[in-house]
Amino acid sequence: MHGEYKVPGGKLVVVDLTVEDGSLRDVRVAGDFFLEPDEALLDINRALEGAPADAPAPELAARIDAALPEGTVMFGFSSEAVGVAVRRALAQATDWHHYDWQLIHDGPQSPALHMALDEVLTAEVAAGRRPPTLRVWEWASPAVIIGSFQSLRNEVDPEGAKRHGMTVVRRISGGGAMFVEPGNTITYSLCVPDALVQGLSFADSYAYLDDWVLGALEGMGVKAWYQPLNDIATEAGKIAGAAQKRVVSGDGAVLHHVTMAYDIDADKMLDVLRIGKEKLSDKGTKSAKKRVDPLRRQTGLARDAVIERMVASFRGRYGLADGAVTPEEMARAEELAATKFSSEEWTARVP
């Protein structure tokens, strides 16, 4: 069995192994990481030899830590990363390079249609009828997108939303409310097979699926990292938030979507969103205005240029062919946009 795990912001860890009578055998760890002393690699292999095949990644990491000599330096990876690579080998997880990725980047569409496209395209990936897809959104109108489990009245000021012409929609993933204006927001979705994240914890999958965009940001002079669970942050403030939805039908799929602040009207945002004191204190700030530092200021680039560089980064890593929503997919999405995502029943399902 063969497993690979690219540490977000770090190095690649590769594990080859077999399983006999429920235990790991012939374990060999490799990768482009740095490790001192050299002999510590043999200690890692010996620590995993004979471990229960059903041991979770933290338990495997603990075995490694106990076996490493004092003063061992692991750079670009960790014992936990080795444990994750083992779990991915056992789960027969796939890698980014196993797929022919498709890009969808259409013209502006309504907030409700964007919600519906996420649901439809992810279901198509789960069913095996669509390749893994990166979709870059363009917004036809300003919107507030609330998480699947958020209370509508607690998150949105209806008068503020009406005053600023904001459409309120509810997405199928959890997480918090997003404030969107067409020229100020960059949004993308990844619709990926469940096999790509096999062996990863729910939390680890967030950083794993966005490691490519951290590389793209670094290429634009922005040093960013993942702030667990679902924020992309810099020293100057948050620039993006992510959310996920798992689809269990067919072979399974994961919807991972991210909204990034290219620019922001913080006063308008505060007039529309009801941001509680608990949330602000949890983020360690006193003002919602200070929580977000947009990409326009950090990169000095036009919005289209930022998107072009992001797409180019993905294409350079994994390959990416231009694609489109099929007529059948669009018909289903338009139906859902009208009957579900534009309905009061769905939007206010948590009042």
MIGUKE-187024 format. One record per residue (C-alpha): x, y, z. Coordinates in nm, 3 decimals. Layout:
N
+---------+---------+---------+
|       x |       y |       z |
+---------+---------+---------+
|       X |       Y |       Z |
...
+---------+---------+---------+
END
This chain:
351
+---------+---------+---------+
|       x |       y |       z |
+---------+---------+---------+
|   0.000 |   0.000 |   0.000 |
|   0.119 |   0.348 |  -0.087 |
|   0.018 |   0.676 |   0.077 |
|   0.122 |   1.037 |   0.026 |
|   0.053 |   1.350 |   0.228 |
|   0.171 |   1.698 |   0.132 |
|   0.198 |   1.895 |   0.456 |
|   0.024 |   2.233 |   0.403 |
|   0.305 |   2.483 |   0.371 |
|   0.555 |   2.201 |   0.421 |
|   0.698 |   1.892 |   0.255 |
|   0.577 |   1.565 |   0.104 |
|   0.560 |   1.253 |   0.322 |
|   0.539 |   0.914 |   0.148 |
|   0.468 |   0.581 |   0.318 |
|   0.480 |   0.231 |   0.169 |
|   0.361 |  -0.062 |   0.380 |
|   0.178 |  -0.392 |   0.394 |
|  -0.070 |  -0.529 |   0.647 |
|  -0.046 |  -0.874 |   0.802 |
|  -0.284 |  -1.005 |   1.069 |
|  -0.410 |  -0.654 |   1.138 |
|  -0.064 |  -0.501 |   1.191 |
|   0.161 |  -0.276 |   0.983 |
|   0.457 |  -0.451 |   0.821 |
|   0.749 |  -0.353 |   0.597 |
|   0.693 |   0.016 |   0.671 |
|   0.910 |   0.254 |   0.471 |
|   0.883 |   0.631 |   0.515 |
|   1.028 |   0.870 |   0.257 |
|   0.981 |   1.224 |   0.131 |
|   1.145 |   1.558 |   0.051 |
|   1.151 |   1.665 |   0.416 |
|   1.457 |   1.733 |   0.635 |
|   1.548 |   1.513 |   0.931 |
|   1.839 |   1.509 |   1.173 |
|   2.001 |   1.282 |   1.271 |
|   1.990 |   1.074 |   0.954 |
|   1.938 |   0.753 |   1.153 |
|   1.609 |   0.886 |   1.292 |
|   1.437 |   0.770 |   0.973 |
|   1.506 |   0.409 |   1.076 |
|   1.360 |   0.486 |   1.419 |
|   1.041 |   0.613 |   1.253 |
|   1.011 |   0.296 |   1.046 |
|   1.073 |   0.074 |   1.350 |
|   0.818 |   0.267 |   1.556 |
|   0.547 |   0.194 |   1.300 |
|   0.640 |  -0.169 |   1.243 |
|   0.379 |  -0.388 |   1.411 |
|   0.142 |  -0.099 |   1.494 |
|  -0.230 |  -0.184 |   1.476 |
|  -0.363 |  -0.116 |   1.126 |
|  -0.667 |   0.056 |   1.275 |
|  -0.462 |   0.296 |   1.490 |
|  -0.559 |   0.662 |   1.429 |
|  -0.297 |   0.912 |   1.314 |
|  -0.241 |   1.064 |   1.664 |
|  -0.167 |   0.718 |   1.808 |
|   0.082 |   0.648 |   1.530 |
|   0.242 |   0.987 |   1.591 |
|   0.278 |   0.907 |   1.962 |
|   0.463 |   0.584 |   1.877 |
|   0.702 |   0.781 |   1.658 |
|   0.762 |   1.051 |   1.920 |
|   0.842 |   0.788 |   2.182 |
|   1.098 |   0.623 |   1.952 |
|   1.286 |   0.932 |   1.832 |
|   1.618 |   1.014 |   2.001 |
|   1.642 |   1.331 |   2.205 |
|   1.732 |   1.631 |   1.990 |
|   1.573 |   1.499 |   1.671 |
|   1.487 |   1.782 |   1.430 |
|   1.198 |   1.735 |   1.186 |
|   1.171 |   2.019 |   0.936 |
|   0.885 |   2.042 |   0.684 |
|   0.694 |   1.754 |   0.842 |
|   0.600 |   1.603 |   1.177 |
|   0.522 |   1.270 |   1.338 |
|   0.152 |   1.356 |   1.295 |
|   0.210 |   1.404 |   0.920 |
|   0.363 |   1.056 |   0.900 |
|   0.058 |   0.919 |   1.079 |
|  -0.170 |   1.089 |   0.827 |
|   0.031 |   0.943 |   0.536 |
|  -0.009 |   0.595 |   0.690 |
|  -0.384 |   0.642 |   0.723 |
|  -0.404 |   0.759 |   0.360 |
|  -0.212 |   0.450 |   0.248 |
|  -0.448 |   0.223 |   0.438 |
|  -0.753 |   0.406 |   0.302 |
|  -0.612 |   0.384 |  -0.052 |
|  -0.649 |   0.758 |  -0.088 |
|  -0.593 |   0.920 |  -0.425 |
|  -0.367 |   1.214 |  -0.505 |
|  -0.432 |   1.540 |  -0.690 |
|  -0.232 |   1.414 |  -0.989 |
|  -0.460 |   1.111 |  -1.033 |
|  -0.731 |   1.330 |  -1.184 |
|  -0.799 |   1.541 |  -1.493 |
|  -0.912 |   1.867 |  -1.333 |
|  -1.166 |   2.093 |  -1.497 |
|  -1.207 |   2.470 |  -1.461 |
|  -1.544 |   2.646 |  -1.476 |
|  -1.532 |   3.026 |  -1.481 |
|  -1.855 |   3.166 |  -1.620 |
|  -2.002 |   3.516 |  -1.625 |
|  -2.197 |   3.673 |  -1.336 |
|  -2.474 |   3.460 |  -1.189 |
|  -2.733 |   3.511 |  -0.917 |
|  -2.659 |   3.416 |  -0.556 |
|  -2.928 |   3.146 |  -0.559 |
|  -2.786 |   2.991 |  -0.877 |
|  -2.438 |   2.978 |  -0.725 |
|  -2.575 |   2.787 |  -0.425 |
|  -2.753 |   2.545 |  -0.659 |
|  -2.449 |   2.491 |  -0.882 |
|  -2.243 |   2.388 |  -0.581 |
|  -2.498 |   2.123 |  -0.491 |
|  -2.543 |   1.993 |  -0.845 |
|  -2.177 |   1.981 |  -0.947 |
|  -2.070 |   1.807 |  -0.626 |
|  -2.342 |   1.546 |  -0.673 |
|  -2.219 |   1.491 |  -1.030 |
|  -1.863 |   1.434 |  -0.907 |
|  -1.993 |   1.185 |  -0.648 |
|  -2.182 |   1.001 |  -0.921 |
|  -1.872 |   0.983 |  -1.142 |
|  -2.034 |   1.185 |  -1.421 |
|  -1.810 |   1.491 |  -1.377 |
|  -1.433 |   1.519 |  -1.322 |
|  -1.302 |   1.701 |  -1.015 |
|  -1.378 |   2.068 |  -1.070 |
|  -1.247 |   2.409 |  -0.970 |
|  -1.523 |   2.667 |  -1.017 |
|  -1.449 |   3.038 |  -0.992 |
|  -1.762 |   3.241 |  -0.918 |
|  -1.868 |   3.579 |  -1.060 |
|  -2.146 |   3.755 |  -0.872 |
|  -2.441 |   3.924 |  -1.046 |
|  -2.551 |   4.107 |  -0.730 |
|  -2.446 |   4.172 |  -0.370 |
|  -2.542 |   3.905 |  -0.119 |
|  -2.520 |   3.768 |   0.230 |
|  -2.462 |   3.393 |   0.237 |
|  -2.542 |   3.231 |   0.569 |
|  -2.429 |   2.888 |   0.681 |
|  -2.659 |   2.589 |   0.673 |
|  -2.717 |   2.592 |   1.049 |
|  -2.716 |   2.964 |   1.126 |
|  -3.017 |   3.155 |   1.257 |
|  -3.135 |   3.402 |   0.994 |
|  -3.255 |   3.661 |   1.244 |
|  -2.937 |   3.636 |   1.452 |
|  -2.703 |   3.685 |   1.156 |
|  -2.868 |   3.939 |   0.927 |
|  -3.028 |   4.279 |   0.987 |
|  -3.317 |   4.273 |   0.736 |
|  -3.340 |   4.651 |   0.718 |
|  -2.968 |   4.683 |   0.654 |
|  -2.981 |   4.416 |   0.385 |
|  -3.276 |   4.589 |   0.217 |
|  -3.109 |   4.929 |   0.242 |
|  -2.803 |   4.804 |   0.054 |
|  -2.984 |   4.580 |  -0.195 |
|  -2.839 |   4.259 |  -0.051 |
|  -2.994 |   3.922 |  -0.138 |
|  -2.983 |   3.675 |   0.152 |
|  -2.929 |   3.308 |   0.064 |
|  -2.848 |   2.998 |   0.267 |
|  -2.579 |   2.756 |   0.146 |
|  -2.563 |   2.379 |   0.202 |
|  -2.238 |   2.392 |   0.404 |
|  -2.192 |   2.500 |   0.764 |
|  -1.987 |   2.791 |   0.892 |
|  -2.051 |   3.160 |   0.924 |
|  -2.211 |   3.438 |   0.723 |
|  -2.027 |   3.585 |   0.425 |
|  -2.072 |   3.943 |   0.303 |
|  -2.033 |   3.964 |  -0.075 |
|  -2.013 |   4.252 |  -0.322 |
|  -1.934 |   4.159 |  -0.684 |
|  -1.619 |   4.367 |  -0.734 |
|  -1.489 |   4.312 |  -0.384 |
|  -1.509 |   3.933 |  -0.352 |
|  -1.326 |   3.631 |  -0.493 |
|  -1.509 |   3.302 |  -0.445 |
|  -1.421 |   2.953 |  -0.564 |
|  -1.544 |   2.599 |  -0.513 |
|  -1.362 |   2.268 |  -0.531 |
|  -1.583 |   1.966 |  -0.604 |
|  -1.359 |   1.667 |  -0.535 |
|  -1.396 |   1.289 |  -0.498 |
|  -1.408 |   1.167 |  -0.141 |
|  -1.103 |   0.950 |  -0.215 |
|  -0.885 |   1.263 |  -0.234 |
|  -0.930 |   1.336 |   0.137 |
|  -0.937 |   0.977 |   0.265 |
|  -0.721 |   0.936 |   0.574 |
|  -0.744 |   1.305 |   0.663 |
|  -0.934 |   1.436 |   0.961 |
|  -1.213 |   1.683 |   0.885 |
|  -0.992 |   1.965 |   1.013 |
|  -0.686 |   1.856 |   0.814 |
|  -0.887 |   1.839 |   0.492 |
|  -0.947 |   2.215 |   0.502 |
|  -0.580 |   2.305 |   0.492 |
|  -0.502 |   2.021 |   0.250 |
|  -0.756 |   2.139 |  -0.008 |
|  -0.633 |   2.498 |   0.007 |
|  -0.258 |   2.443 |   0.014 |
|  -0.246 |   2.540 |  -0.355 |
|  -0.399 |   2.881 |  -0.289 |
|  -0.153 |   2.952 |  -0.009 |
|   0.120 |   2.894 |  -0.267 |
|  -0.055 |   3.126 |  -0.513 |
|  -0.081 |   3.399 |  -0.250 |
|   0.285 |   3.362 |  -0.164 |
|   0.364 |   3.416 |  -0.531 |
|   0.179 |   3.748 |  -0.504 |
|   0.379 |   3.853 |  -0.200 |
|   0.119 |   3.751 |   0.059 |
|   0.238 |   3.521 |   0.337 |
|  -0.078 |   3.339 |   0.442 |
|  -0.157 |   3.038 |   0.656 |
|  -0.455 |   2.835 |   0.774 |
|  -0.609 |   2.948 |   1.102 |
|  -0.806 |   2.645 |   1.224 |
|  -1.071 |   2.553 |   1.153 |
|  -1.153 |   2.741 |   0.838 |
|  -0.986 |   3.082 |   0.803 |
|  -0.701 |   3.187 |   0.574 |
|  -0.510 |   3.454 |   0.760 |
|  -0.209 |   3.685 |   0.738 |
|  -0.029 |   3.896 |   0.997 |
|  -0.248 |   4.187 |   0.888 |
|  -0.577 |   4.000 |   0.930 |
|  -0.814 |   3.743 |   0.786 |
|  -0.848 |   3.731 |   0.408 |
|  -1.075 |   3.430 |   0.354 |
|  -1.311 |   3.178 |   0.508 |
|  -1.378 |   2.822 |   0.393 |
|  -1.667 |   2.579 |   0.436 |
|  -1.733 |   2.217 |   0.338 |
|  -2.016 |   1.978 |   0.267 |
|  -1.975 |   1.601 |   0.234 |
|  -2.189 |   1.408 |  -0.016 |
|  -2.228 |   1.039 |   0.068 |
|  -2.418 |   0.920 |  -0.241 |
|  -2.234 |   0.735 |  -0.518 |
|  -1.862 |   0.717 |  -0.448 |
|  -1.885 |   1.024 |  -0.226 |
|  -1.758 |   1.377 |  -0.285 |
|  -1.657 |   1.688 |  -0.094 |
|  -1.764 |   2.043 |  -0.167 |
|  -1.501 |   2.287 |  -0.042 |
|  -1.570 |   2.654 |  -0.112 |
|  -1.387 |   2.970 |  -0.011 |
|  -1.481 |   3.338 |  -0.007 |
|  -1.188 |   3.580 |  -0.016 |
|  -1.195 |   3.954 |   0.050 |
|  -1.044 |   4.141 |  -0.244 |
|  -1.176 |   4.469 |  -0.103 |
|  -1.438 |   4.547 |   0.159 |
|  -1.676 |   4.817 |   0.273 |
|  -1.656 |   4.741 |   0.644 |
|  -1.916 |   5.002 |   0.744 |
|  -2.171 |   4.851 |   0.506 |
|  -2.087 |   4.501 |   0.628 |
|  -2.153 |   4.603 |   0.988 |
|  -2.482 |   4.759 |   0.883 |
|  -2.596 |   4.429 |   0.733 |
|  -2.442 |   4.157 |   0.951 |
|  -2.513 |   4.113 |   1.320 |
|  -2.165 |   4.025 |   1.441 |
|  -2.179 |   3.928 |   1.806 |
|  -1.928 |   4.026 |   2.070 |
|  -1.852 |   3.660 |   2.145 |
|  -1.736 |   3.601 |   1.788 |
|  -1.515 |   3.909 |   1.789 |
|  -1.355 |   3.821 |   2.122 |
|  -1.293 |   3.466 |   2.002 |
|  -1.089 |   3.607 |   1.714 |
|  -0.887 |   3.826 |   1.948 |
|  -0.999 |   4.160 |   1.806 |
|  -1.213 |   4.446 |   1.929 |
|  -1.346 |   4.555 |   1.593 |
|  -1.487 |   4.364 |   1.298 |
|  -1.318 |   4.617 |   1.071 |
|  -0.980 |   4.497 |   1.193 |
|  -1.057 |   4.130 |   1.131 |
|  -1.032 |   4.147 |   0.752 |
|  -0.736 |   4.272 |   0.546 |
|  -0.830 |   4.257 |   0.178 |
|  -0.613 |   4.131 |  -0.108 |
|  -0.635 |   4.458 |  -0.300 |
|  -0.423 |   4.630 |  -0.038 |
|  -0.191 |   4.335 |   0.019 |
|  -0.117 |   4.257 |  -0.348 |
|  -0.165 |   4.586 |  -0.529 |
|  -0.315 |   4.382 |  -0.815 |
|  -0.646 |   4.411 |  -0.994 |
|  -0.908 |   4.153 |  -0.896 |
|  -0.891 |   3.980 |  -1.237 |
|  -0.513 |   3.956 |  -1.206 |
|  -0.541 |   3.790 |  -0.864 |
|  -0.784 |   3.533 |  -1.005 |
|  -0.561 |   3.469 |  -1.307 |
|  -0.262 |   3.402 |  -1.083 |
|  -0.463 |   3.171 |  -0.860 |
|  -0.585 |   2.967 |  -1.157 |
|  -0.233 |   2.958 |  -1.303 |
|  -0.098 |   2.830 |  -0.970 |
|  -0.353 |   2.546 |  -0.965 |
|  -0.286 |   2.461 |  -1.329 |
|   0.090 |   2.456 |  -1.271 |
|   0.056 |   2.214 |  -0.982 |
|  -0.211 |   1.973 |  -1.095 |
|  -0.312 |   2.050 |  -1.454 |
|  -0.642 |   2.221 |  -1.536 |
|  -0.850 |   2.209 |  -1.855 |
|  -1.116 |   2.466 |  -1.939 |
|  -1.464 |   2.324 |  -1.901 |
|  -1.826 |   2.426 |  -1.870 |
|  -2.149 |   2.345 |  -1.691 |
|  -2.341 |   2.100 |  -1.907 |
|  -2.697 |   2.186 |  -2.020 |
|  -2.831 |   1.909 |  -1.796 |
|  -2.639 |   2.040 |  -1.494 |
|  -2.758 |   2.396 |  -1.558 |
|  -3.120 |   2.289 |  -1.595 |
|  -3.106 |   2.109 |  -1.261 |
|  -2.930 |   2.403 |  -1.096 |
|  -3.184 |   2.653 |  -1.227 |
|  -3.464 |   2.435 |  -1.091 |
|  -3.299 |   2.419 |  -0.749 |
|  -3.228 |   2.792 |  -0.750 |
|  -3.597 |   2.861 |  -0.803 |
|  -3.755 |   2.594 |  -0.585 |
|  -3.504 |   2.566 |  -0.299 |
|  -3.244 |   2.840 |  -0.271 |
|  -3.486 |   3.128 |  -0.346 |
|  -3.753 |   2.993 |  -0.111 |
|  -3.838 |   3.136 |   0.228 |
|  -3.870 |   2.780 |   0.358 |
|  -3.502 |   2.710 |   0.292 |
|  -3.358 |   3.054 |   0.371 |
|  -3.541 |   3.075 |   0.704 |
|  -3.523 |   2.706 |   0.792 |
|  -3.340 |   2.817 |   1.106 |
|  -3.540 |   3.135 |   1.182 |
+---------+---------+---------+
END
